[in-house]
Amino acid sequence: MKDKVFTKPIEKQFEFDEDVAAVFDDMLSRSVPFYKESQEITKHFTCKHVKEGSIIYDLGCSTASTLLTIEREMDKKDVELIGIDNSKAMLEQAKKKIDAFGSHVKVYDGDILEYDYKKADVFISNYTLQFIRPLVREKLIKKICESLNENGIFLFSEKVISEHKLLNKELIDYYYEFKKEQGYSQYEIMQKREALENVLIPYTELENIKMAKECGFSHCEAIFRWGNFATFIAIK
């Protein structure tokens, strides 16, 4: 279904409700530059770091697209793929896809800050941290690090900002041009920007790396970036 959520005046801040869930896959493909390529990189490094009996968590799994893509590459390994999200509407969409594909992916309604994780080899978080208040964001990263096995990895994608004010504005303008090319109107772009105000709080690339290292990871770097969108790998 095509994303037309912001063709009408907004009445509330952005949230992952039924309207968004119904068009979320289209919204991602048209709103996140090179989302497919970022997902491919995530899949590649996930597959490199799993073995028989591994657990993979996707935090803020939305409609489970990432886990379903990874599952197809597992080559019948005995791997547990678990998605967690606090949006019931998103999880309903995820369950429909899981059933349609005959998948073994499991999804749960839960708070990723409070969830009781088992020891895992891979954690994934695609454009989720940016919706978590900075005061508790580090708490989650520490919990992820503590829940990983030695040499486990955390793959996360985030919208990022530049420390250079002029460059940051130019990156935003460039991104809006991208969205126009995907068929979004200027009105839709501004409506979504207003809805996300004070809901989505991005860090700089360096702030994300610094946060991961201060929370216990031995290494962190960006492995893909387009404008103000980046995918990171953090290694325990």
KEMI-344967 format. One record per residue (C-alpha): residue number from 1; residue in three letters; y, z, x. Coordinates in steps of 0.05 Angstrom, whole numbers, plus 32768, in hexadecimal, padded with zeros to 4 digits. Layout:
N
     i    aa     py     pz     px
   NUM   ALA      Y      Z      X
...
This chain:
236
     i    aa     py     pz     px
     1   MET   8000   8000   8000
     2   LYS   8045   7FEE   801B
     3   ASP   8076   8025   802D
     4   LYS   80B0   8026   7FFC
     5   VAL   80BB   8072   7FFD
     6   PHE   8104   806D   8013
     7   THR   811A   8033   7FE7
     8   LYS   8135   8067   7FB6
     9   PRO   8166   80A1   7FC2
    10   ILE   8145   80DC   7FE4
    11   GLU   8142   811E   7FBE
    12   LYS   8123   814B   7FF4
    13   GLN   8114   8150   803E
    14   PHE   80DA   8127   8059
    15   GLU   8094   8143   804B
    16   PHE   804E   8127   804C
    17   ASP   8046   8126   8001
    18   GLU   801F   80F7   7FD2
    19   ASP   8053   80BF   7FD7
    20   VAL   8051   80BF   8023
    21   ALA   8005   80C7   8027
    22   ALA   7FFA   808A   7FFA
    23   VAL   8020   805C   802A
    24   PHE   8017   8082   806B
    25   ASP   7FEE   804F   8092
    26   ASP   8021   8019   8082
    27   MET   805A   8048   8093
    28   LEU   803B   8056   80D8
    29   SER   802E   800E   80E9
    30   ARG   8075   7FFA   80D6
    31   SER   809A   8038   80EF
    32   VAL   8079   8048   8131
    33   PRO   8080   8012   8167
    34   PHE   803D   7FFF   8187
    35   TYR   8018   8033   815E
    36   LYS   7FD7   800C   8164
    37   GLU   7FDE   8008   81AF
    38   SER   7FED   8052   81B4
    39   GLN   7FAF   8060   8189
    40   GLU   7F85   8034   81B8
    41   ILE   7F9C   805C   81F5
    42   THR   7F8C   809C   81D0
    43   LYS   7F47   8081   81BF
    44   HIS   7F3B   806A   8207
    45   PHE   7F4A   80AE   8227
    46   THR   7F25   80D4   81F1
    47   CYS   7EE6   80AB   81FD
    48   LYS   7EED   80B6   8248
    49   HIS   7EED   8102   8240
    50   VAL   7EB6   810F   820D
    51   LYS   7E6C   811B   8217
    52   GLU   7E31   812F   81EB
    53   GLY   7E45   816A   81C1
    54   SER   7E90   8162   81CB
    55   ILE   7EC2   8177   8196
    56   ILE   7F01   814E   8189
    57   TYR   7F3A   8169   815F
    58   ASP   7F72   8140   8140
    59   LEU   7FAC   816E   812C
    60   GLY   7FD4   8152   80F2
    61   CYS   7F9E   811E   80E7
    62   SER   7FC0   8100   80AA
    63   THR   7F92   80CA   808E
    64   ALA   7F5F   80D1   80C7
    65   SER   7F6C   808B   80E3
    66   THR   7F6A   80A2   812C
    67   LEU   7F29   80C8   8125
    68   LEU   7F08   808F   8100
    69   THR   7F1E   805F   8137
    70   ILE   7F01   808D   816C
    71   GLU   7EC0   8098   8147
    72   ARG   7EB2   804D   8148
    73   GLU   7EB3   8050   8195
    74   MET   7E87   808D   819D
    75   ASP   7E47   8063   81A4
    76   LYS   7E1F   8096   817B
    77   LYS   7E31   80D0   81A9
    78   ASP   7E26   8115   8189
    79   VAL   7E70   8123   8183
    80   GLU   7E95   814D   814F
    81   LEU   7ED6   812E   8136
    82   ILE   7F02   815F   8110
    83   GLY   7F45   8151   80EF
    84   ILE   7F74   8187   80D7
    85   ASP   7FB1   817E   80AA
    86   ASN   7FD8   81A8   8079
    87   SER   7FE8   816F   804A
    88   LYS   7FB5   816B   8011
    89   ALA   7FCF   8126   7FFF
    90   MET   7FC1   810C   8045
    91   LEU   7F7C   812B   8046
    92   GLU   7F6B   810A   8003
    93   GLN   7F7B   80C7   8022
    94   ALA   7F52   80DA   8061
    95   LYS   7F15   80ED   8037
    96   LYS   7F17   80AA   8012
    97   LYS   7F16   8085   8054
    98   ILE   7EDF   80B2   8071
    99   ASP   7EB4   80A5   8034
   100   ALA   7EC2   805A   8035
   101   PHE   7EAD   8054   807E
   102   GLY   7E71   8083   8078
   103   SER   7E92   80AC   80AF
   104   HIS   7E7D   80F0   80CB
   105   VAL   7EC5   8104   80D9
   106   LYS   7ED7   8148   80BB
   107   VAL   7F1C   8159   80A1
   108   TYR   7F36   819E   808E
   109   ASP   7F73   81B8   806A
   110   GLY   7F91   81EA   809B
   111   ASP   7FCB   8203   80C4
   112   ILE   7FC4   81E8   810B
   113   LEU   7FE9   8225   8125
   114   GLU   7FB6   8255   8108
   115   TYR   7F75   822D   8108
   116   ASP   7F3A   824C   812D
   117   TYR   7F28   8215   815E
   118   LYS   7EE5   820F   8181
   119   LYS   7EE4   81FC   81CA
   120   ALA   7EF3   81B1   81CD
   121   ASP   7EF9   8179   8200
   122   VAL   7F31   8153   81DE
   123   PHE   7F6C   8165   81B2
   124   ILE   7F97   812E   8192
   125   SER   7FDA   8135   8170
   126   ASN   7FFF   80F6   8159
   127   TYR   8048   8102   8146
   128   THR   8039   8148   812E
   129   LEU   8059   8178   8161
   130   GLN   809E   815C   8150
   131   PHE   8097   817A   810A
   132   ILE   8088   81C0   8126
   133   ARG   80C3   81ED   8132
   134   PRO   80D2   81F5   817D
   135   LEU   80CA   8240   8179
   136   VAL   8080   823A   8168
   137   ARG   8070   81F7   8188
   138   GLU   805F   8217   81CB
   139   LYS   8031   8248   81A8
   140   LEU   8008   820D   818F
   141   ILE   8006   81EB   81D3
   142   LYS   7FED   822B   81F3
   143   LYS   7FB7   8232   81BD
   144   ILE   7FA1   81EA   81C9
   145   CYS   7F9C   81F5   8214
   146   GLU   7F74   8235   820B
   147   SER   7F45   8211   81DB
   148   LEU   7F35   81D8   820B
   149   ASN   7EFB   81D7   823B
   150   GLU   7F0C   81D1   8285
   151   ASN   7F27   818B   8293
   152   GLY   7F30   8180   8249
   153   ILE   7F6A   8156   8232
   154   PHE   7FA2   8159   81FE
   155   LEU   7FBB   8114   81E8
   156   PHE   7FFC   8116   81C0
   157   SER   802E   80E3   81A9
   158   GLU   8076   80F6   8199
   159   LYS   80B9   80DA   8189
   160   VAL   80E5   80EA   81C6
   161   ILE   8130   80ED   81D3
   162   SER   8157   80DC   8211
   163   GLU   8182   810E   8236
   164   HIS   81B6   80D7   823F
   165   LYS   81E0   80D5   81FF
   166   LEU   81F3   808C   8202
   167   LEU   81AC   8075   8213
   168   ASN   8190   80A1   81DC
   169   LYS   81BD   807E   81A9
   170   GLU   81A9   803A   81C4
   171   LEU   815F   804C   81BF
   172   ILE   8169   8062   8177
   173   ASP   818E   8021   8167
   174   TYR   8156   7FFA   8188
   175   TYR   8123   801E   815D
   176   TYR   814A   8010   811D
   177   GLU   8149   7FC6   8130
   178   PHE   80FE   7FCB   8137
   179   LYS   80F9   7FEA   80F1
   180   LYS   8124   7FB2   80D3
   181   GLU   80F5   7F7F   80F2
   182   GLN   80BC   7FA3   80CE
   183   GLY   80DE   7F97   808B
   184   TYR   8104   7FD9   8081
   185   SER   814A   7FD3   8066
   186   GLN   8186   7FF7   8083
   187   TYR   8187   8023   8045
   188   GLU   813E   8038   804E
   189   ILE   814A   8047   8098
   190   MET   8185   8074   8089
   191   GLN   8161   8096   804F
   192   LYS   8126   80A8   807B
   193   ARG   8154   80BF   80B3
   194   GLU   8177   80EF   8083
   195   ALA   8135   8108   8068
   196   LEU   811C   8118   80AE
   197   GLU   815B   813D   80C3
   198   ASN   8148   8182   80DD
   199   VAL   80FF   8174   80CC
   200   LEU   80EC   8149   8108
   201   ILE   8104   816A   8149
   202   PRO   80F2   8140   8186
   203   TYR   80F3   8155   81CF
   204   THR   8103   812B   820C
   205   GLU   80C9   810E   8234
   206   LEU   80D5   8142   826A
   207   GLU   80D8   817B   8238
   208   ASN   8094   8168   821C
   209   ILE   8076   8165   8262
   210   LYS   8096   81A7   8276
   211   MET   807D   81C9   8237
   212   ALA   8035   81B2   8243
   213   LYS   8035   81CC   828B
   214   GLU   8055   820E   8278
   215   CYS   801F   8217   8243
   216   GLY   7FE6   8212   8275
   217   PHE   7FD8   81C9   8281
   218   SER   7FD0   81B4   82CA
   219   HIS   7FEE   816F   82BF
   220   CYS   8013   8148   828A
   221   GLU   8033   8104   8289
   222   ALA   8046   80CB   825A
   223   ILE   8011   8094   825A
   224   PHE   8035   8066   8229
   225   ARG   807D   805F   8213
   226   TRP   80A7   8030   81E9
   227   GLY   80F0   8043   81E1
   228   ASN   80F1   8088   81C2
   229   PHE   80A6   808D   81B4
   230   ALA   8074   80A8   81E7
   231   THR   802B   80B9   81EF
   232   PHE   8019   80F2   821F
   233   ILE   7FDA   810C   8240
   234   ALA   7FD5   8155   8254
   235   ILE   7F9A   816A   827F
   236   LYS   7F80   81B2   8282
